[in-house]
Amino acid sequence: MDAILDVSGLRVERGKAVILRKVDWHVEPGQHWAILGANGSGKTSLLAALTAYLTPTAGEIHLLGETYGEANWPELRERVGFVSSTIAQRVPMDELALATVMSGATAQLGYWTRDTKKQRAEKEAKALKCLTRMGGKALAEKPWQILSQGERQKVFIARALMADPALLILDEPCAGLDPVAREKFLESIGKLARGKHAPTLILVTHHVEEIRPEFTHTLILRKGAVLAQGPTSEVLSSENLSKAFGARLSLDTDKFGHHRLSPL
């Protein structure tokens, strides 16, 4: 099977600023990756380059068997789920969660369709199945305006699953969640990752605590360059994290694979 993602020599410049420098990264089927780094390390720019919203200055990107600059990237994006809290304000306040999930089938926000009764019933059934995968079945008939931030993120991931993506990118999905909501949400992500037909997951974060055991590999960025990458158990270390965040840090990992970072 082809690699999910292959990035080689990726460089992004804007004016005199070098945003990404010589990024090499390879993602194989069956792997789930976390991208970790401090604010300004290049995480957002790397995502933008992968989804063709930011044009590379140099290097190559191969995604799901297609090559940047040769393939129809807007069509390719339909095979990539992307979840970010930044689009939450675009959902109609009175829209039911089930309808928000259904809108993922056509990559639109604000569900509207000319489907036949049978087609709508089929989409409703699939949307409910996607919500159930995220532990959100009970949210189906609730309007967007009363959902908590954690519930909204579950709905957004279910919405992304409607298109059966081969790759699902989670861009700081825990932003704004309180500790209890964050833990419940991460449990649902872990369950999704363990599922039989799970897409490849890429989690973008600057909190090591959010990297659950299901994330087999980690890429650490520092000032636009790759500091370290590989199996999470090897890459996450006190030394690497101290370099990444520019401070003396100590990493503790319990027997369940949960991480905690503390200053020295």
Protein Blocks (a to p, Z undefined) as FASTA:
>chain_A
ZZfbdcehiacdehjbcfbgciacdddehiacdddddehilmmmmmmmmnopaccfbdcd
deehiaehjacfklmmmmpccddfklmmmpcfklcfklmmmmmmnopghiadfbdfklmm
mmmmmmmmmmmmnopmmmmmpcfklpcfklmmmmmmmmmmmnopabdcdehklgoiafkl
mmmmmmmmmmmmmpmklccdddddfbfklmcfklmbacddeehiafbgcjfklmmcfklm
mmmnopacdddddfkopacdddZZ
